[in-house]
């Protein structure tokens, strides 16, 4: 078949664009863990994936992201939480910028825990102690900054007394961009629980809620026909009008120390969150004659996702269950479709995996550094491949241009997964 030359050029450009899609934020372009439709993904895993490059890095639990041919990551360098940019193709370090004093507690290594966010030539980095910086992706120069404690009255005490949420174990919830807005879980109890900044200059657009930040990041979702910001805080799950931060609906969730970590997942008009204490909960969001209502549809204690965020494929959730197992849950009924043990080395309350949905399959990076490819099949757990790629970690991988970017406590690696 003969195509006009212009069509051939356009076809090639589209092919390159789809293959080289960025992974610029926590859980990918849409913050759902899904590789965008049309991007090439592997159907199997090699027994020993090719490591294209590896570089030594400092401690930390912040996941890497990839955008514009660069990989951005945070670690503890020279006793400082630090933001870095490196060439995605080679691992060559391009620049580094100190962020904040390091934070240490009983939960993990000394260093940052919040995944950076890249948008429009800017990278946003957030420290455990609540320092937020907007840096130029080209050279790391500071564009604007804000501090949760000094500027908004948030409290940060560390692992002391009854401190709960981010004030106890650090600000882990990565900010999210919505148009020209940057939505940040600041945690100020004086009406600045959630703050919306102008992403270009740091000007405050709106503030909302008196709730303290937990660890789950905010998401942007359309529920009952309206775009809103969904936040899982220390005391509640809430939906805010994306335009002005006005609270639309809220459901209280109280637990000891507020270990609320899982990213909210939306399927249709239902929001799913989980905690090791109250289990997995489905909340239906309704709007009737302008009045908002949030109704609990079901709760499954046995299928509680602790701190590894699940992913949704069709009408099912996949994640790490309460019994240190890989589980599949029906979102309609909350029933367990299947469970499979043997994939996780950590104790039941610390078992972790970072999930990437690749078309009809799931790629998981487990806490032991093992890559696992399984079918997203609610009928059974069908393993399609596994491979060891790194050491112990609690991080999510980033997938871009057929490559997987992973980190552990010592190294950042680029692994070839091109089909």
Secondary structure, 3 states (H helix, E strand, C coil): CCCCHHHHHHHHHHHHHHHCCCECCCCCCCCCCECCCCCCCCCCCCCCCCEEEEEECCCCCCCCEEECCEEEEEEEECCEEEEEEEECCCCCEEEEEEEEECCCECCECCCCCCCCEEECCEEEEECCCCEEEEEECCCCCEEEEEEHHHHHCCCCCCCCCCCCCHHHHCCCCCCEEECCEEEEEEEECCCEEEEEEECCCCCEEEEECCCCCCCCCCEEEEECCEEEEEEECCCEEEEEECCCCCEEEEEECCCHHHCCCCCCEEECCEEEEEECCCEEEEEEEEEECCEEEEEEEEEECCCCCCCCCCEEECCEEEEECCCCEEEEEECCCCCEEEEEECCCCCCCCCCCEEEEEECCEEEEEECCCEEEEEECCCCCCCEEEEEECCCCCCCCCEEECCEEEEECCCEEEEEECCC
